[in-house]
């Protein structure tokens, strides 16, 4: 009887362990003022800066805020990934993982909980940024189905970025290095269609902006929110970030096994 119940028991136990670890990570986040500031205040400050400081320099109409909000959303995820990488690196440095290994705890729950906490934190930030943007004049035309599409695309992007952040946290020798390495993610939205059309860039940057993985996500989110043409960008976004999520998951699982091997 035990042999028949074991396969169904393991996933349930792993989910319970992941939920327990998620609660731990959420408590750490709530008790960390700098994390909360990074999560909530900085994205809003960036939004205000682009709208009121850089927006006036753009030869654009009053609708620049509509253009820039999708890029700000993705930029927020880049900030959030840095926090995740630091949390993983801190756990590895402080030896808490060794204590978890001595407990009847699913090893996969540790990394899964970090990713789940990152997704929840980034979705909260996304919601706050959108609300502030609406207060500043952002006027999306999306219907409920389009909003669900936006949530799905951003969710996939955040999941993939979070697994990459976990990988960096496992590779980094200390939390400071993890923070520095993960901040490289933030530069991708700047060389994309997030803040200016790629056609305004020099030839080399224009090619990179059109062909890097962030641009399809931005164009898909922009199209769903504002009704602009999406074309093949949705397919590219799903292909890029599904692949990145799988690679990040496999790499992090392998690194975790390697670093926790006796």
N, C-alpha and C positions, 0 to 999 in steps of 0.2 A: 504493500500500500504506500509505503514511503517513496518508492521509486516512481510511482505515477503522480504523486503530488509535488515532488521536488521541482520539476520544470516550471510549474505554474507558481510555486512558492517563491522561487528566486527573484523573478521580476517584481513581484509584489513587495518583497523585503527590500530590494534595491530602491524601489520608488519611495518606500517609507524612510529609508536611510537618507535618500536625497532630500526629502522634505525636511528631515531633522537638520541636516547640514545647511539647507537653505535658510531655515529659521536662524541658525547661528550666524550666517553671513549677513542676513538682514539686520540683526541686532548690532553687529559690528558696524555696519554702514550707518545706522541711526545714531550710534554713539560717537561717530567720528565727524566733528564739525567741518573739517577740511574736505572730507568726501562729499558731504551734503552741499557745501559751497560749490565744489567742482561739478556736482551733478545738476544743480538747479540754477545757481546764480550766473556762472560763467557763460553757459549757452545763451541766456537772456541778454547778458552784456554784449556778446558777440552779435546777436540779432540787432540790438540797438545801434551798435557801432556801424554795421553794414548799411542799415537803413538811413541813419541820420548823419554819419560821417562820410562814408564812401559813396552812399547813394546819391548825394548831391553832385559828386564829381562824374558820375556816369551820365552819359548823354542819353538818358532814358526818360521815359515819362514818369508820372506819379505811380505807375504800376510796377516799379522796380521791386517793391516788397513782395509782390506776387512771384516775381522771377526768382528771388533770392531765398525764400523760405525753404524750399526743398533742399537746397545746399546746406543751409544752417542745420537742418534736421540731421543730415548725414555727418556733419562736422561734430555735432553733439555726441554721436556714437563713437567717434574717434577719441574724444575726451573720456568717455565712459570706459573704453577698452583699456586705457592706461590704468585706471583704477583697478580693473580686474587683474591685469598682469601683476600689479604691485601686490594685490591680496594673495595671489598664488605664490609669488616669490617670498612673501613674508611667511606664509605657512611652511614653505620648504625650509627657510632659514631657521625658524624658531623651533623646529623639531616637533611641531604639533602632529605632523603626519605620522611620525613614529608612534605616537600615542593612539592615533586612530587605528593603526595597523594592529595594535594589541587588543582592540575591541572587536566584538562581532559586528563589524560594519562593512558594507559593500565598498570596495575600493573605488569603484566607478562613481559612487555617490559624492565623493569629495570634489571631483572636477565638474560633474554635472550640476552640483549646487552652485558653484562659482558662475557657471554659464547662465543658470536660471536667474540668479540674483542680478547679473549684468543685464539680462533681457528686461526684467521688471524695472530696474533702475532707468534704463535707457528709454523704455516706453513711457515711463512717468515724465522724464525730461522732454520727450517728444510732445506729449500732451500739453505740458506747460508752455513750451515754445510756441505751439500752434495757438493756444489761447492768447498769449501775449501778442503774437503777430496779428491775430484778428482784432485785438484792441488797437493796434497801430494802423489798421487799414487793410490787412490781408483779407481778400475776399474769394475763397475757394468756391467753385461751382459744382463740386462733386456731389453725387447722390449717395445714398447709403451703401449701395453695392460698390461704388468707386472707393468709398472710405474703407470698406473691408479689404479691397485690393491694396490700398495704401498700407494698411496695417500688415497685410501678409508680406508685401515686398520689404517694408522696413524691418519686420520681424526676422525675415530670412537674412537680411543684411546684418542685423545686430547679432544673430546667432553665429553666423560665420565669423564676424569680427571678434566675437567673444571667445570662440575656440582658438583663433589665432592668438589672442591675448593670453589665453591659458598656456599655449605653447611657448610664448615668449617668457611668461612667468616661470616655466619649468627650465628654460634654457639659461635664463639670466643668473649670474652668480649672486646677486643681491637685489633687494627691492628698488634701489636707486637706478641700477642698470635696466631693470624691467621697465621702469617709468620712462627712461630715455628712449629705449628701443621702441616701445609702443607708441610714443608720440609721433613716430614717423608716419603712422596711419593718418594723422591729421593733415598732412600735406597733400594727399591725393585729391581731396575735394577742391583745393585751390587751383590745381591744374586739371580742371574738368569744366563742364558747363554749369557749375554751381553758381558762380558769381558774374561771369561774363560769357557771351557766346564764344565758343572755340574759334569761330571764323575770324575773330579779332586778334588772335594770337599769331606769333611768328610760325613759320611752316613746321619746324620741329615740334614745338609745343602743341600746335594745332593737331598734328598727327597723334601725339601722345594723348591729348585730351579726348579725341574721338575714339581711341582704341583701348583706353584703360578701363578697369572694371567698375569704377564709381559712376562714370557718366551714364551708362544705361539705367542705373538705379535712379539717378536724379531725373532723367528724362521721363522715366516711367511714372515716378511720383508726381512730377510736374504735370504730366499729361492727365493722370487720374484726378488730380486736384483742380486743374484749371481748364481741362479740355483741349490742351495742345496736342499735336500729333505725337503718337507713341511709336508707330512703325514697328520695327523689329527689336526695339529696346527692351521690352518686357521679356522676350525670349532670351536675349543676351544677359539680362540681369539675373534671371533664374539660373541660367547655365553657369555664369561666372561664380555666383555666390553659393550655389549648391556645391559646386566643385571645391571652392575654398573651404566651406564648412566641413566637407568630408575629409579633405586633406588635414585641416586643423584638428579635427577629432582624432584621426588616426595617429597623427604625429604626437599629440598630447598624451594619448593612451600609451603609446610606445615609450615616450620619455618618462612618464610617470612610473611605468613598470621598471624601467631601467634605473631610475633614481631611488626607488624604494626597494630594490632587490637587496637581499641580505648578503 
